[in-house]
């Protein structure tokens, strides 16, 4: 199985496609004006405290104040607040976290009014990007993600990913991290750290601590709304999270980004530097790899399945709804139960892919084709869980309900991705109405008469739909022949299948379009 990352750089940012065996499995858009990305750390100002919600609204520069709940403050919020105050003070700048005396932890069931006050400056991290009418969601439990570990300032705990099942390996990783971890820093060991030696873990840890200290050094000169520590761009974060043995090619169409990514990979995985390729082809990189076609086919309201079924995907404010239909598959097999089961199993794989592609989050309700067999229902549930195993976002899959519905919750940290897959009709120009087909010949002849007699044009080329081309040119005494007898000028007629049936264009001898009102 091959994994390829294709990066297309545009004026407004970039587009990133992850291909698995040439099939699109993830797609990301990165905009240059996207200032509130998950992982960014800001110096915010508390604008309003709402005791009823046990939450505060914080100004970090977005048009709407960001939301911060008491449970997202973290147990060591008092230590963080004291550290910010000392760091901004002139008497003792550049204090190190490992030299800092920690404050007592807050009560899990406490009140936000006991911790924060209006107009107070606090350090916050974006955990959810602005979605729909809501502003960003914030946390004061700050963390910096590396390739193998996640660094958590103002904590001392060490935890290991649950996806590392081997107990001996878990103990080994805890022992290694304990020997290199600075004081007052917590560490979460990621799944990819399994089997890594202390040198690789120490390098990752050192870079994260340096990143933290460089950002904190800005605090004395930072103003409210300033970004103190920024998450790396989407391409590098994808590489950080996914660069493993099966990743075999990264293609970039911009020289500067190519150099940046190559330097980044050289730093984190020198042995993989050669997999980065610069694309210099004439065709656009997404066209060359067939990604544009896949995008148009995969992001519509209706998504076809390989064996005849199809999905209908609807988005609402509260949830996403996916309807599974058998389509022409229903006539291919005699047994209705078998047909439904086979379509549902195929749909499960496509649904898991669609969730990643569109970055759909929140509640997803899937209306599978009704199944009667309890065994088939169990197998479908197991298939859905299997397909979701490669998912990096947190998720929960529930078994089929008695109504044949499956519910999935998927962590939602940014808006779902929508790509326009419908295009404006060239015949009606998006109005939904076209000229009566029976009158098009009369309209065309009227304009042709004006061009030849009033504008005195010659060497006219008429461009029409193939249907109209046949109508005007077929036969010995064709309509075009009658035009020649009438105007003593031969009209060249060309066909263009991209035109609507009622569309036509005139060109002059200089190959320029002739505008006729």
Long-range contacts (C-beta under 8 A, 24 or more apart in sequence): 1-246, 2-246, 2-248, 2-249, 3-242, 3-246, 3-247, 3-248, 3-249, 4-248, 4-249, 4-250, 4-251, 4-289, 5-235, 5-238, 5-239, 5-247, 5-249, 5-250, 5-251, 6-251, 6-285, 6-286, 6-289, 6-291, 7-235, 7-250, 7-251, 7-252, 7-253, 7-254, 7-257, 7-261, 7-285, 8-253, 8-284, 8-285, 8-286, 9-252, 9-253, 9-254, 9-257, 14-233, 14-234, 14-235, 14-254, 14-257, 15-286, 16-234, 16-235, 16-238, 17-286, 17-289, 17-291, 18-238, 18-242, 19-289, 19-291, 22-289, 22-290, 23-294, 24-291, 24-294, 24-295, 24-298, 24-357, 25-353, 25-356, 25-357, 26-238, 26-356, 26-357, 27-295, 27-357, 27-417, 28-234, 28-238, 28-359, 28-417, 29-417, 30-233, 30-234, 30-235, 35-61, 35-62, 35-227, 36-60, 36-61, 36-62, 36-126, 36-129, 36-130, 36-136, 37-126, 37-129, 37-230, 37-231, 37-234, 38-126, 38-127, 38-128, 38-129, 38-231, 38-413, 38-414, 39-125, 39-126, 39-145, 39-230, 39-231, 39-237, 40-125, 40-126, 40-227, 40-229, 40-230, 40-231, 41-123, 41-124, 41-125, 41-126, 41-142, 41-215, 41-227, 41-228, 41-229, 41-230, 42-123, 42-124, 42-125, 42-126, 42-225, 42-226, 42-227, 42-228, 43-121, 43-122, 43-123, 43-219, 43-222, 43-223, 43-224, 43-225, 43-226, 43-228, 44-121, 44-122, 44-123, 44-124, 44-138, 44-224, 44-225, 45-119, 45-120, 45-121, 45-122, 45-224, 45-225, 46-116, 46-117, 46-118, 46-119, 46-120, 46-121, 46-122, 47-118, 47-119, 48-118, 49-112, 49-113, 49-116, 49-117, 49-118, 51-111, 51-112, 51-113, 54-111, 54-112, 55-112, 56-112, 56-116, 57-135, 58-122, 58-124, 58-138, 59-224, 59-225, 60-124, 60-126, 60-136, 60-138, 60-225, 61-225, 62-130, 62-135, 62-136, 63-135, 64-130, 64-133, 64-134, 64-135, 65-135, 66-124, 66-126, 66-135, 66-136, 66-137, 66-138, 67-134, 67-135, 67-136, 67-137, 67-138, 68-124, 68-137, 68-138, 68-139, 68-140, 69-112, 70-110, 70-111, 70-112, 70-115, 71-108, 72-127, 72-137, 72-138, 72-139, 72-140, 72-141, 73-106, 73-112, 73-115, 73-116, 73-139, 73-140, 73-141, 74-139, 74-140, 74-141, 74-142, 74-154, 75-105, 75-106, 75-108, 76-102, 76-103, 76-105, 76-154, 76-155, 77-106, 77-115, 77-140, 78-103, 78-104, 78-105, 78-106, 78-115, 79-103, 79-154, 80-122, 80-123, 80-140, 80-142, 80-153, 80-154, 81-115, 81-120, 81-122, 83-154, 84-121, 84-122, 84-123, 84-219, 87-216, 87-219, 87-220, 88-121, 88-219, 88-220, 90-220, 93-220, 94-217, 96-213, 97-153, 97-154, 97-182, 97-183, 97-184, 97-185, 97-212, 97-216, 98-182, 98-183, 98-184, 98-185, 99-183, 100-184, 102-154, 102-184, 121-224, 123-228, 127-413, 128-412, 128-413, 128-414, 129-413, 129-414, 129-415, 130-415, 131-412, 131-414, 131-415, 132-317, 132-415, 143-188, 144-208, 144-211, 144-212, 144-229, 145-237, 145-240, 146-190, 146-204, 146-205, 146-207, 146-208, 146-240, 147-190, 147-192, 147-204, 147-240, 147-241, 147-243, 147-268, 148-189, 148-190, 148-192, 148-193, 148-196, 148-200, 148-201, 148-204, 149-177, 149-187, 149-188, 149-189, 149-190, 149-193, 149-201, 149-204, 149-205, 149-208, 150-187, 150-188, 150-190, 151-185, 151-186, 151-187, 151-205, 151-208, 151-209, 151-212, 152-185, 152-186, 152-187, 152-188, 153-184, 153-185, 153-186, 153-212, 154-184, 154-186, 155-184, 155-185, 155-186, 156-183, 156-184, 156-185, 156-186, 157-186, 157-187, 158-186, 158-187, 158-189, 159-186, 159-187, 159-188, 159-189, 160-188, 160-189, 161-188, 161-189, 161-190, 161-191, 161-193, 163-191, 164-189, 164-191, 164-193, 164-194, 166-194, 169-194, 169-195, 173-201, 176-201, 177-201, 177-205, 180-205, 181-205, 182-209, 185-209, 192-244, 235-261, 236-260, 236-261, 236-264, 239-264, 239-265, 239-268, 240-268, 241-392, 243-268, 243-269, 243-272, 247-272, 247-275, 248-275, 249-275, 249-277, 250-275, 250-276, 250-277, 251-277, 251-278, 251-279, 251-285, 251-289, 252-276, 252-277, 252-278, 252-279, 253-278, 253-279, 253-280, 253-284, 253-285, 295-419, 295-421, 296-419, 296-421, 297-421, 298-354, 298-357, 299-357, 299-358, 299-417, 299-418, 299-419, 299-421, 300-421, 300-422, 303-350, 303-354, 305-329, 305-343, 305-346, 305-347, 305-350, 306-346, 307-342, 307-343, 307-346, 308-332, 308-343, 309-343, 309-346, 309-347, 311-347, 311-350, 311-351, 311-354, 313-354, 313-358, 315-360, 315-416, 315-418, 318-362, 318-363, 319-362, 319-363, 319-364, 319-365, 320-360, 320-362, 320-363, 320-364, 320-365, 320-416, 321-364, 321-365, 321-367, 322-351, 322-354, 322-364, 322-365, 322-366, 322-367, 323-367, 324-366, 324-367, 324-368, 324-369, 325-369, 326-369, 337-371, 337-372, 337-373, 337-376, 340-368, 340-369, 340-370, 340-371, 340-376, 341-371, 341-373, 341-376, 341-379, 341-380, 343-369, 344-368, 344-369, 344-371, 344-376, 344-380, 345-379, 345-380, 345-383, 348-380, 348-383, 348-384, 348-387, 349-383, 349-387, 351-384, 351-387, 352-384, 352-387, 352-388, 352-390, 352-391, 353-387, 355-388, 355-391, 355-408, 355-410, 356-391, 357-417, 358-416, 358-417, 358-418, 359-414, 359-415, 359-416, 359-417, 360-410, 360-412, 360-416, 361-393, 361-410, 361-411, 361-412, 361-413, 361-414, 361-416, 362-409, 362-410, 362-412, 363-407, 363-408, 363-409, 364-407, 364-408, 364-409, 364-410, 365-405, 365-406, 365-407, 366-405, 366-406, 366-407, 366-408, 367-404, 367-405, 368-400, 368-404, 368-405, 368-406, 369-404, 370-404, 371-400, 371-404, 380-406, 381-406, 384-408, 425-500, 426-498, 426-499, 426-500, 426-503, 427-500, 427-501, 427-502, 427-503, 428-500, 434-500, 434-502, 435-502, 437-501, 437-502, 440-468, 440-501, 440-502, 440-504, 441-468, 441-471, 441-472, 441-479, 444-468, 444-504, 445-483, 447-506, 447-516, 448-483, 448-491, 448-506, 450-516, 451-506, 451-514, 451-516, 452-487, 452-489, 453-487, 455-514, 457-508, 457-509, 457-514, 458-489, 458-509, 459-492, 459-508, 459-509, 460-489, 460-491, 460-492, 460-506, 460-507, 460-508, 460-514, 461-491, 461-492, 461-493, 461-494, 461-506, 461-507, 461-508, 461-511, 462-491, 462-492, 462-493, 462-494, 462-504, 462-505, 462-506, 463-493, 463-494, 463-495, 463-496, 463-499, 463-504, 463-505, 463-506, 463-507, 464-493, 464-494, 464-495, 464-496, 464-499, 464-503, 464-504, 465-495, 465-496, 465-497, 465-499, 465-500, 465-501, 465-502, 465-503, 465-504, 466-495, 466-496, 466-497, 467-501, 468-501, 468-504, 469-493, 469-494, 469-495
